[in-house]
Amino acid sequence: MPTQIFEPAVAQTILAAQAAAHARQTKSVMVGGQPRTVRVPFPSPGDWRDQWIYFLMVDRFNNPGAAPQGAWNQRFNRRQGGTFQGVQAQLGYLERLGARAIWLSPVLKNSRPDWEFNYHGYGQQDFLNVDERFASDGTRATAERELGELVDEAHARGIHVVLDIVLNHSARVFDYVRPAGIVPEFSDAGVMNGGLGSEPAVQWLNGFGFPRIDWQNSLPPPAQLGVDDAVWPSDLQNHAFFRRRGSKLSDKPDERGFARGDFGDMRQLVVEYDATVAGQEALRERYGISPVLGILIRAHHYLIAKYDLDGFRIDTVKYVDPAAIETFGNSMREFALSIGKRNFFTFGEVYDDEKTIARFIGRNGRKSGADGGYGIDAALDFPLFFTLPRVAKGVDDVAAIRRVFHDRKLEEAELLSSHGEAGRFFVSFLDNHDQHERIQHPLTPLNQVTLAMTLLFTLQGIPALYYGTEQGLRGTVDGAGNADLDANESTREALWGKPNAFDTSAVEFTRVQALSALRDAEPPLRYGRLYFREVSGNGTDFGHSSGVGGIVAFSRILVDREIVVVANTGTQQFSGAVLVDRDIHATPTQMRVAFSNQNHAATAFTRKIASARFFDDNRVSTGPAAALDVVLAAREVQVLVPA
């Protein structure tokens, strides 16, 4: 049980992973009673666009040994009891669904006083050790073993494992000391957010959540310090390594590019801490010029080595200095290369617009010239999330989706040789654990949900499906079974409490399964360039659809293969035509419906038009074109491929 980053156990684990990679070691893993041989460490995918990711909250996914502690589909802001064994027990289900990666919510030890309420895992108190709550018997040793077994079997099934991590903050490991006494949790900005040197004193907490009167600020830690006290590894037990400014004033990054302040009552780390100033010689000698960042980097090298992880999703990225995120991403990439993982994946939560996201991810880095690093690989696609579900539900203008990708092209114009590469830099999604409403709201027709799923799997990006979407989870209900529209926990149901929770014949399951297979079979859906297409109601006059209930039409093109996706978000049938690439279809091409969310099978030929009219920004032009005639029912989406 390592308690500091320089303990022999940490170094031994890291060296063992490097040695195993050098020796090209393998291990035998039992899957369904049969042995399978896997490489150790497990190789990375060649391209993460070949994967799609299933995001699950460990506490809310499955426990084969016990029912959920509360009603599975009602508000419950405490622990339900999901376990590592519960996840492992359903790996066959996820393999059958088509998932090629799973993203686990944080699994490191959380603060003991908050265990019941920090079921989500984002209140970390120990950055080196696994939380025993996820073990079948509640012990840390078992938790470590069972997490390792889960990862091994996932790898044996061809499923990569991404772990959710937190760099921005720890749990509430201290309280602030004010003239009137100790004030836990939040603070007023006037007192807590003054200039440097105005930080209030802090008193570290014991394992019961109470301040230790024997440990304040720079006082040395007590001789008898328990694993539940303060923060671990012990390297972080320095009050100067924390912001100590109270709760954040704003979600918007400041002039340095990040948001400062505690995340609620979780204490913000000074990840960019600079030890180059006078008086910091001891810190520099032990940790280098960036001690907090150095500690976090070493801790996460250890986690990769110990559990053979394939990627990190990084929480609350925009609250961390972009330069520190760049260094962290580069270091994870380099360490992974040292153990044979050539494409370790890092993606961050930047809950913001396109320009803010661009500060953090690899396509831009810091734009700092020859000395600039690459940064993390990708970001969660919040710009698309803000748009896609509402368009699919017939609430927003269909042109909003086209604008997302238009803005993205402008951002990347001087950065990529082909805009087909843009999909590498975004993990797209329809809903997640931080939203109060699922894509499948109790009042949402199923066809709207499957339409949204289809666009998720066919637009650029690496799709991430939130657990339970494939089983029709709809958010929480009240005690009478009605939709609880004000619920704060609406997207965190205990899936295994649902009757027949892992039903492989469920409509949503079979739709995801089919979309996954189609994406696997068609490289353009993974790597292709993206072109939004003009549509026509009369077959000769074409323009981009707009308005609520309009048509979303686009092509994915790779070399000379074009896949056409057409979605009717309206409540009436659409009969018309969609433009296609004139050169690819110089000779008429037969196209077939490879997927329809309403099971409509059809074929059609593309056709040449000698003189079509094009309407764009109130301008009219004419010229030759090629088009595909389509008929779509209300709320139908079709994916057409060359026959």
DOVEXDREN-943223 format. One record per residue (C-alpha): residue in one letter; x, y, z. Coordinates in steps of 0.001 Angstrom, whole numbers, padded with zeros to 6 digits, always signed. Example, Ala and Ser with C-alpha at 12.3 -4.5 7.8 and 13.67 -1.06 7.14 Angstrom:
a+012300-004500+007800;s+013670-001060+007140;
END
This chain:
m+000000+000000+000000;p+002197+002877-001215;t+001838+006119+000731;q+004354+008293-001130;i+005499+008479-004708;f+009096+007437-003981;e+008253+004281-002062;p+009976+001151-003377;a+006615-000416-004263;v+005881+002433-006670;a+009238+002171-008407;q+009071-001628-008534;t+005638-001554-010173;i+006789+000909-012805;l+009993-001027-013539;a+008090-004319-013718;a+005741-002932-016399;q+008692-001679-018436;a+010453-005034-018119;a+007307-006930-019155;a+006983-004773-022252;h+010634-005314-023152;a+010225-009091-022749;r+006920-009059-024696;q+005257-010973-021878;t+001820-012552-022130;k-000687-013933-019660;s-003566-016367-019845;v-006975-014988-018877;m-010098-017106-018431;v-013103-015885-020405;g-016273-017934-020206;g-014302-020918-018937;q-011811-020793-021802;p-008242-019395-021654;r-007269-016460-023834;t-003727-015157-024198;v-003137-011394-023970;r-000062-009216-024176;v+001138-007555-020958;p+001088-004589-020951;f-001848-004576-023347;p-001170-002750-026662;s-003009+000430-027550;p-005449+000612-030456;g-003927+001876-033676;d-006474+004699-033817;w-009028+005537-031138;r-011571+006333-033829;d-011736+002554-034288;q-013203+002324-030789;w-016370+003617-029284;i-016555+004117-025550;y-019118+002938-023014;f-019096+005240-019962;l-020270+003670-016727;m-020413+004820-013115;v-019000+001943-011105;d-021335+002548-008156;r-024413+002591-010397;f-023717-000158-012948;n-023902-003600-011340;n-023409-005675-008190;p-024058-009410-008643;g-024051-009934-004891;a-026590-007400-003656;a-029509-005243-004749;p-029101-001442-004870;q-029253+000194-001457;g-032023+002538-002547;a-034774+002557-005163;w-032880+002015-008398;n-034667+004700-010423;q-035489+007358-007823;r-033431+010170-006327;f-030625+008680-004307;n-027612+010853-003539;r-025761+008163-001628;r-023919+005004-002487;q-025908+002269-004251;g-023219-000421-004049;g-021859-001180-007515;t-018583-003129-007592;f-015661-004069-009823;q-016986-007618-009937;g-020297-006221-011123;v-018592-004572-014085;q-016571-007694-014846;a-019699-009853-014767;q-021175-007833-017657;l-018118-007582-019903;g-019635-010223-022195;y-022762-008083-022462;l-020653-005044-023386;e-018638-007063-025904;r-021879-008222-027520;l-023136-004629-027608;g-020022-003748-029624;a-018147-001581-027110;r-014397-001563-027689;a-013551+000602-024682;i-015081+001231-021282;w-014639+004435-019314;l-014794+003852-015576;s-015770+006637-013197;p-012990+007423-010647;v-011934+004449-008519;l-009292+005977-006219;k-009958+006271-002496;n-012375+009030-001527;s-012596+010822+001801;r-014084+008448+004381;p-016525+010949+005976;d-018012+011512+002525;w-018042+007887+001407;e-021820+007571+001293;f-022239+010795-000661;n-019106+010726-002842;y-020296+007531-004505;h-019291+009109-007824;g-015598+009007-006900;y-014609+012613-007673;g-013705+013475-004051;q-010306+011763-003979;q-008370+011645-000724;d-005664+009243-001920;f-004101+009567-005388;l-002281+006228-005236;n-004699+003684-003781;v-007991+002149-004892;d-011219+002716-002978;e-012150-000406-001031;r-015875+000308-001408;f-015739-001201-004889;a-014420-004547-003603;s-016686-007546-003085;d-015571-007734+000567;g-014844-004052+001283;t-011060-004409+001635;r-008386-002552-000289;a-006387-005671-001148;t-009465-007229-002737;a-010307-004003-004529;e-006845-003930-006103;r-007062-007560-007162;e-010588-007265-008550;l-009793-004109-010520;g-006822-005945-012027;e-009012-008926-012921;l-011604-006629-014488;v-008975-004980-016695;d-007431-008335-017647;e-010744-009811-018788;a-011665-006631-020643;h-008392-006866-022545;a-008963-010550-023261;r-012288-009564-024847;g-010637-006830-026933;i-012004-004001-024760;h-009707-001166-023663;v-010089+000490-020262;v-010099+004254-019675;l-010026+005559-016099;d-011587+008840-015003;i-009032+010865-013016;v-008968+014191-011171;l-006018+016595-011280;n-007783+019781-010241;h-008799+018990-006692;s-008839+016623-003767;a-011682+015905-001389;r-012398+018233+001543;v-009171+017352+003378;f-008913+020579+005393;d-011124+023383+006666;y-010378+027083+006636;v-009571+028885+009900;r-011146+032341+010173;p-011135+034850+013046;a-014484+033499+014151;g-013265+029916+014004;i-013255+027109+011499;v-015569+027443+008513;p-016083+024245+006491;e-016964+024137+002836;f-017854+027417+001131;s-016668+030972+001648;d-017388+034572+000692;a-015246+035955-002111;g-014304+039192-000357;v-012248+037447+002296;m-011077+034318+000521;n-010026+035587-002881;g-007565+038360-002049;g-004027+038693-003347;l-001210+036229-002888;g-000274+035901+000748;s-003807+036601+001971;e-004808+032929+002146;p-006453+031981+005440;a-004933+029345+007678;v-006147+025788+007235;q-006619+022964+009677;w-006260+019445+008316;l-009060+016961+008932;n-008895+013547+010546;g-010545+010421+009168;f-013873+011367+010773;g-014015+014751+009059;f-013080+016843+012104;p-010212+019365+012266;r-007009+018207+013945;i-006036+020815+016524;d-002479+019452+016345;w-002022+020177+012631;q-002476+023638+011165;n-000799+025081+008087;s+002954+024474+008220;l+003003+022528+011455;p+004550+019114+010796;p+002075+016244+010383;p+001301+014370+013613;a+003390+011274+014212;q+000301+009045+014242;l-001384+009853+010940;g-003988+007402+009674;v-004684+006491+006042;d-008062+008224+006336;d-006581+011502+007627;a-005778+014514+005420;v-004535+013659+001906;w-002276+010984+000392;p+000332+010385-000861;s+002130+012115+001964;d+003974+014199-000646;l+000792+016313-000994;q+000544+017071+002744;n+001692+020645+002274;h-000819+023442+002683;a+001030+025534+000074;f+000158+022938-002564;f-003524+023960-002299;r-005137+027147-003645;r-006780+028062-000304;r-009071+030681-001833;g-012463+029203-001083;s-015033+028377-003707;k-014380+029459-007302;l-015817+032806-008332;s-016462+031882-011957;d-016522+028949-014340;k-014780+031031-017013;p-010999+030754-017373;d-009065+033832-016236;e-006233+035617-018034;r-003939+032640-017402;g-006374+030301-019064;f-007979+028470-016142;a-010591+028888-013403;r-009292+029239-009843;g-010918+028189-006585;d-012271+025183-004750;f-014757+022998-006593;g-017564+023301-004066;d-016022+021945-000867;m-013380+019927-002746;r-010006+021636-002359;q-008207+022920-005440;l-004593+021911-005951;v-002053+024428-007245;v-001048+022142-010105;e+001068+024924-011635;y+002999+025465-008358;d+006387+027049-009219;a+009361+026058-007059;t+011941+028169-008904;v+011758+031008-006375;a+014208+031426-003527;g+013568+029264-000481;q+012180+026339-002486;e+015477+024496-002910;a+014392+021427-000940;l+011230+021049-003001;r+013145+021458-006261;e+015673+018855-005218;r+012975+016308-004402;y+010283+016984-007016;g+011679+019362-009623;i+010498+022853-010451;s+006793+021863-010522;p+006315+019747-007389;v+002525+019312-007439;l+002507+018417-011111;g+005478+016108-010579;i+003704+014255-007768;l+000557+013807-009855;i+002541+012628-012867;r+004426+010005-010847;a+001207+008793-009197;h-000469+008298-012560;h+002531+006532-014061;y+002114+004086-011192;l-001592+003594-011887;i-000962+002882-015576;a+001751+000379-014684;k-000164-001373-011902;y-003534-001733-013616;d-002494-001780-017294;l-004797+001127-018130;d-005253+002312-021713;g-006312+005910-021238;f-007388+008688-018879;r-010436+010912-018973;i-009390+014023-017042;d-012059+015733-014951;t-012537+019537-014727;v-009686+020298-017126;k-010515+023964-017619;y-009805+024628-013930;v-006170+023555-014415;d-003360+025592-015992;p-003245+024640-019717;a+000566+024418-019592;a+000319+021874-016771;i-002258+019863-018735;e+000083+019905-021729;t+002989+018611-019629;f+000795+015952-018000;g-000496+014709-021365;n+002993+014526-022822;s+004298+012645-019788;m+001479+010080-019887;r+002165+009533-023579;e+005899+009075-023019;f+005503+006725-020074;a+002961+004635-021953;l+005400+004350-024854;s+008000+003014-022420;i+005716+000079-021601;g+004650-000658-025168;k+001433+001375-025329;r+001921+003385-028490;n-001350+005291-028387;f-002347+005888-024763;f-005437+008112-024879;t-006043+011232-022793;f-009186+013315-023135;g-010461+016108-020950;e-013660+017627-019676;v-013674+021210-020926;y-017262+022242-020298;d-017146+025230-022633;d-017071+026494-026207;e-014806+025633-029139;k-012186+028305-028435;t-011778+027332-024782;i-011482+023652-025710;a-008784+024558-028243;r-006490+025784-025439;f-006117+022313-024039;i-006135+019640-026714;g-003475+018286-029024;r-004468+019923-032286;n-003594+023341-030841;g-001485+022809-027727;r-000460+026270-026626;k+000469+027380-030160;s+003839+028175-028640;g+006053+027434-031614;a+008868+024929-031690;d+008924+024606-027902;g+005224+023846-027640;g+004115+020366-026637;y+001239+018301-027895;g-001020+018361-024854;i-003810+015893-024239;d-005287+014043-027183;a-008922+015062-027169;a-011769+016789-025382;l-015347+015854-024673;d-017423+017417-027430;f-019557+019831-025451;p-020283+022093-028456;l-021975+019135-030173;f-023665+018015-026945;f-025199+021474-026520;t-026795+021022-029949;l-027367+017432-031067;p-029934+016178-028503;r-032132+019256-028949;v-032023+019032-032738;a-032860+015322-032629;k-035828+016060-030374;g-037180+018668-032782;v-036532+021557-030386;d-033672+023428-032126;d-032854+024499-035663;v-031148+021697-037618;a-028636+024262-038925;a-027094+024389-035441;i-025291+021073-036031;r-023795+022341-039280;r-022590+025492-037475;v-020733+023391-034869;f-018634+021725-037536;h-018243+024921-039564;d-016732+026658-036526;r-014508+023629-035951;k-013162+023805-039500;l-012224+027437-038958;e-010342+026565-035767;e-008350+023813-037461;a-007845+025445-040878;e-004065+025803-040484;l-003539+022757-038306;l-004689+019681-040206;s-003954+018398-043676;s-007493+017033-043939;h-010548+017975-041933;g-011297+014272-041760;e-008721+014230-038958;a-010892+016385-036701;g-012685+013313-035366;r-009531+012255-033485;f-009794+015242-031182;f-013327+014904-029823;v-015218+012350-027751;s-018880+012915-028581;f-021858+012089-026365;l-025605+012594-025904;d-025876+012652-022103;n-023768+011965-019037;h-023655+011862-015247;d-023595+015653-014868;q-026859+016307-016707;h-030298+016334-015104;e-031964+014736-018112;r-031136+011705-020219;i-031489+011652-023984;q-034357+009216-023380;h-036518+011508-021270;p-039829+009943-020147;l-041640+012115-022698;t-039234+011487-025606;p-040440+009190-028430;l-038101+006259-029054;n-037535+007267-032684;q-036034+010577-031558;v-033636+008723-029273;t-032511+006301-031972;l-032194+009176-034448;a-029829+010918-032014;m-027871+007682-031496;t-027438+007309-035255;l-026055+010833-035652;l-023726+010205-032705;f-022273+007116-034384;t-021992+008647-037871;l-020765+012226-037280;q-017072+012924-036729;g-015752+012016-033297;i-015225+009051-031003;p-018706+008161-029712;a-019236+007690-025977;l-022477+006041-024873;y-023641+006639-021305;y-024524+003463-019425;g-028172+002438-019557;t-028984+004323-022756;e-028974+000939-024475;q-031561-000271-021927;g-033909+002682-022205;l-033062+004352-018898;r-035168+007516-018761;g-034081+009352-015621;t-035495+009177-012132;v-039132+008880-011152;d-040938+009991-008029;g-042451+007632-005488;a-045546+007186-007652;g-043518+006203-010688;n-043974+009509-012529;a-041131+011422-014160;d-039224+013407-011524;l-038342+016375-013704;d-036526+018279-010924;a-034304+015405-009863;n-030613+016149-009312;e-029713+012480-009681;s-031688+011858-012845;t-028818+010464-014865;r-027312+008210-012219;e-029722+005314-011850;a-028627+001938-010492;l-028881+000023-013755;w-028823-003454-012243;g-031935-002717-010194;k-034003-002385-013361;p-035968-005557-014167;n-034146-007496-016881;a-031438-004829-016736;f-029039-006388-019234;d-031563-007435-021878;t-029775-008049-025189;s-033102-008036-027041;a-034076-004523-025937;v-034808-002252-028898;e-032195+000295-027852;f-029590-002443-027371;t-030147-003873-030841;r-030007-000390-032425;v-026654+000376-030770;q-025397-003087-031711;a-026312-002489-035371;l-024770+000993-035428;s-021591-000354-033868;a-021335-003083-036495;l-021964-000590-039294;r-019297+001772-037979;d-016854-001142-037782;a-017645-002161-041362;e-017430+001310-042923;p-014080+003152-042539;p-015583+006438-043830;l-017718+006587-040664;r-014535+006511-038590;y-012032+008511-040631;g-013948+010221-043415;r-014217+013875-044303;l-017553+015462-043375;y-019708+017470-045777;f-023146+018789-044910;r-025387+018366-047930;e-028047+020490-049544;v-031496+018940-049901;s-034386+019489-052250;g-038115+018940-052178;n-038564+019114-055949;g-035383+017369-057090;t-033728+020385-058757;d-033629+023313-056265;f-031144+022633-053444;g-030220+024379-050230;h-029152+023581-046681;s-032142+022673-044542;s-032894+024912-041586;g-035478+025348-038902;v-037002+023180-036210;g-038034+019810-037609;g-035793+020125-040652;i-033459+017665-042379;v-029930+016833-041235;a-028018+015573-044279;f-024298+014902-044596;s-021742+012677-046296;r-018681+010943-044887;i-016108+010457-047654;l-012914+008415-047544;v-011001+008250-050846;d-013772+007355-053304;r-016361+005861-050951;e-019245+008061-049831;i-021646+007247-046998;v-024798+009390-046922;v-026715+010071-043696;v-030142+011726-043841;a-032274+012419-040763;n-035806+013786-040765;t-036333+015500-037407;g-039869+016548-038329;t-043247+014970-037729;q-044165+014586-041427;q-042758+012319-044138;f-039974+013806-046269;s-039739+012893-049934;g-036931+014631-051801;a-033311+014525-052875;v-029882+014985-051303;l-026784+016195-053113;v-023855+013760-053322;d-020314+014054-054656;r-020493+014691-058405;d-017125+013086-059195;i-017623+009933-057127;h-021036+009473-058731;a-020106+010486-062284;t-021553+007107-063161;p-024830+006447-061313;t-024230+004411-058168;q-026693+002117-056479;m-027054+002951-052786;r-028789+000870-050139;v-030123+001713-046712;a-027631-000020-044410;f-029379+001282-041284;s-032739+002849-040526;n-034004+003522-037036;q-037403+002420-038337;n-036142-000717-040119;h-036912+000571-043602;a-034896-001224-046284;a-034535+000429-049668;t-032181+000923-052591;a-031836+003797-055024;f-029487+005053-057725;t-027727+008375-057647;r-028546+010534-060659;k-026886+013344-062554;i-028582+016727-062854;a-027510+018876-065799;s-028445+022190-064198;a-029449+022314-060558;r-030159+025536-058685;f-028341+026156-055400;f-029649+028507-052723;d-027050+029673-050201;d-027095+032842-048060;n-029790+034399-050252;r-027663+033805-053351;v-028730+031624-056257;s-026344+029791-058582;t-026715+027012-061124;g-024584+024122-062290;p-024324+020363-062771;a-024835+018103-059758;a-025459+014560-058589;a-028268+013669-056228;l-029838+010766-054396;d-033608+010509-054054;v-034780+009569-050551;v-038037+008994-048724;l-038017+009231-044926;a-040834+008746-042456;a-041292+011210-039629;r-038308+011055-037234;e-036510+008551-039430;v-032783+008497-040070;q-031179+006463-042842;v-027537+005582-043455;l-026973+004786-047137;v-023898+002982-048451;p-022859+001860-051942;a-024687-001370-052722;
END
